[in-house]
Amino acid sequence: MSIKIAIIGAGGMAAYHANGFRAAGAEIIALCDVNHGAAHKAATKLNIAKVYTDVAEMLKALPEIDAISVIVPNKFHAPLALQGLKAGKHVFCEKPPAMSAKEMAEMQAAATKAKKTLMFNFNNRARPESYAMMDYVADGTIGTINSCQAKWIRRAGIPGFGGWFTTKALSGGGPLIDLLHMIDLAMYFMGYPEPAHVLGQTFSEFITDK
């Protein structure tokens, strides 16, 4: 029996999630977005039969849902993940997991209480070069890792400039945007050690003419 998944969010990442889940044998049974027009358009394009604009309504109408996939602005990751977990669903959520450590702790506690899986889409781990690097780490080719430096430089402009991605109240700003991918990779290669110290720098000037 295939796993039944509902996607929350009709943005561009919905297609990646839907295609990935289907490739693994899952069934996408519903799509939910507060924008009905966007939800209907995405559902039609992705061949998803049922469309909703309210998550609670969807979860109530479709008790057969096994898991939800959360693809919305960062601000709403924790609330929707918690809603899904409390409804007894597994949750796959886009990064960043949440807007704060407090929210993350609440999500972890909810997943433990519900005995459900809570996963986040750190998809850069699945890049060919990441697989190769992990092989070198695992077989000892590169030896002991004593330090690691992670950087993310976006040279092709800012995606959706002026939209939620560059609105701090919605995205969280700073490393909660895309630097988190590199931080995750660095920690992943090192076996996720407990950090003793953290040093960070932020910049508030964007290049907007590209």
C-alpha positions in Angstrom: 0.0 0.0 0.0 1.4 3.4 -1.0 1.9 6.2 1.4 -0.7 9.0 0.9 0.7 12.5 1.0 -0.9 16.0 1.0 1.2 18.9 -0.1 0.7 22.3 1.6 1.9 25.1 -0.6 1.4 25.7 -4.3 4.8 27.4 -5.0 7.5 26.2 -7.4 8.9 23.6 -5.0 5.6 21.7 -5.0 6.6 20.1 -8.3 9.9 18.9 -6.9 8.2 17.4 -3.9 5.4 15.7 -5.9 7.8 14.2 -8.4 10.2 13.0 -5.7 7.4 11.4 -3.7 5.9 9.7 -6.7 9.3 8.4 -7.8 9.5 6.7 -4.4 6.1 5.1 -4.8 4.0 7.5 -2.8 0.6 8.9 -3.8 -0.2 12.6 -3.7 -3.9 12.8 -2.8 -4.4 16.6 -2.1 -2.9 20.0 -2.4 -3.7 22.9 0.0 -2.9 26.6 -0.4 -4.6 29.7 1.0 -4.7 31.0 -2.6 -7.3 28.9 -4.2 -6.3 30.0 -7.7 -2.7 29.0 -7.2 -3.7 25.8 -5.5 -6.0 24.8 -8.4 -3.4 25.7 -11.0 -0.7 23.7 -9.3 -3.0 20.7 -8.7 -4.0 20.7 -12.3 -0.4 20.8 -13.5 0.7 18.1 -11.1 -2.3 15.9 -11.6 -3.5 16.1 -7.9 -7.2 15.4 -7.6 -8.3 17.3 -4.5 -7.7 21.0 -3.7 -8.2 22.7 -0.3 -7.5 26.2 1.0 -7.7 25.2 4.7 -5.3 22.7 6.3 -7.7 21.8 9.2 -10.5 21.2 6.7 -8.2 19.0 4.5 -7.0 16.9 7.5 -10.6 16.4 8.7 -11.9 15.5 5.2 -9.0 13.1 4.4 -8.2 11.0 7.5 -6.3 8.6 5.1 -3.5 11.1 4.8 -0.3 9.5 6.1 2.0 12.6 5.8 2.1 16.2 4.9 4.7 18.1 2.9 5.1 21.7 4.0 6.3 24.1 1.3 5.3 27.6 2.5 7.2 30.8 3.6 9.5 30.0 6.6 7.3 31.8 9.1 4.6 29.1 8.7 6.8 26.0 8.9 6.5 25.4 12.6 2.8 26.1 12.9 1.9 23.8 10.0 4.3 21.1 11.1 2.8 21.1 14.6 -0.7 21.0 13.2 0.2 18.0 11.1 2.0 16.2 14.0 -0.9 16.8 16.4 -3.2 15.3 13.8 -1.1 12.2 13.8 0.6 12.7 10.4 4.3 12.4 9.4 5.8 15.7 8.3 8.3 16.5 5.6 9.1 20.2 5.8 11.2 22.6 3.7 14.2 24.2 5.3 14.7 26.0 7.6 12.9 23.8 10.2 11.6 26.9 12.1 12.2 30.6 12.9 13.8 29.9 16.3 15.2 27.2 18.5 12.1 27.5 20.7 9.9 26.5 17.8 12.2 23.7 16.8 12.0 22.3 20.3 8.2 22.4 20.2 8.3 20.5 16.9 10.6 17.9 18.2 8.5 17.4 21.3 5.3 17.1 19.2 6.9 14.5 16.9 8.1 12.5 19.9 4.7 12.6 21.5 2.9 11.6 18.3 5.5 9.0 17.5 5.7 10.4 13.9 8.6 11.2 11.7 9.6 14.8 11.3 12.0 15.5 8.4 13.5 18.5 6.7 14.5 19.0 3.1 18.3 19.5 3.3 18.4 18.4 -0.3 22.1 19.5 -0.9 23.1 16.2 0.9 21.8 14.4 -2.2 24.0 16.2 -4.7 26.6 14.0 -6.4 29.5 15.9 -5.0 28.0 15.6 -1.5 27.7 11.8 -1.9 31.4 11.7 -3.1 32.6 13.8 -0.2 30.8 11.6 2.3 32.4 8.6 0.8 35.8 10.1 1.3 34.9 11.0 4.9 33.5 7.5 5.6 36.4 5.6 4.2 39.0 7.8 5.9 40.5 9.2 2.7 40.5 12.7 3.9 41.5 11.8 7.5 40.3 13.5 10.6 38.3 16.7 10.1 39.6 19.3 12.4 37.7 22.3 11.1 35.2 23.2 8.5 34.3 26.5 6.8 30.9 26.9 5.1 30.0 29.7 2.7 27.1 30.4 0.4 27.5 33.0 -2.3 24.6 33.8 -4.6 26.0 35.2 -7.8 22.9 35.1 -10.0 20.7 37.6 -8.1 18.2 37.2 -5.4 15.2 35.0 -6.1 11.9 36.7 -5.8 13.4 40.0 -4.6 10.8 42.0 -2.8 8.8 38.9 -2.0 8.7 36.8 1.1 12.2 35.4 0.6 13.7 38.8 1.4 11.2 39.8 4.0 12.7 39.0 7.4 9.3 38.6 9.1 8.5 35.8 6.7 11.9 34.2 5.9 13.8 34.8 9.2 16.6 36.4 7.3 20.3 35.6 7.6 21.3 31.9 7.8 17.6 30.9 7.8 17.5 31.7 4.1 20.1 29.6 2.2 23.2 29.6 4.3 21.5 26.9 6.3 22.2 24.5 3.4 25.9 24.9 3.8 25.8 24.8 7.6 23.9 21.5 7.4 26.5 20.1 5.0 29.4 21.1 7.1 27.8 19.5 10.2 26.7 16.5 8.2 30.2 15.7 7.0 31.5 16.0 10.6 28.8 13.7 12.1 26.8 16.6 13.6 29.0 17.4 16.6 27.7 19.7 19.4 29.1 23.2 18.6 31.2 24.7 21.4 31.2 28.2 19.9 29.4 30.0 17.1 30.6 33.1 15.2 28.5 34.8 12.6 28.4 37.9 10.4 25.4 39.5 8.7 25.1 42.0 5.9 22.1 44.0 5.0 23.0 45.4 1.6 21.5 43.6 -1.4 22.6 44.0 -5.0 19.3 44.6 -6.7 20.2 45.4 -10.3 20.9 41.8 -11.4 
